[in-house]
Amino acid sequence: MEPGGGAEPPSCNISVDAGPDQDVCFPGGQVQLSGSVSGPVLSYSWSPAAGLSDPFSLTPTALVNQTTTYQLTASSVETD
């Protein structure tokens, strides 16, 4: 229990890193994303998926036409 009676937040056994920020200097430019995950990972994906060569790859190529923030999300295998 947390101080004040709240439930303790769940612990995560995975680590997700979307890699460094990338700059594209002109519309239609391409950039290689470089994500990494560790731990008991079940699946991962990038969003938004539009413009990505493969949203289920850790290192997709992004075709960038406007300022875009990509988010890498991972799901863990549940362990008790």
Buried (B, 14 or more C-beta within 10 A) or exposed (E): EEEEEEEEEEEEEBEBEBBEEBEBEEEEEEBEBBBBBEEEBEEBBBEEEEBBEEBEBBEBBBBBEEEBEBEBEBEBEEEE
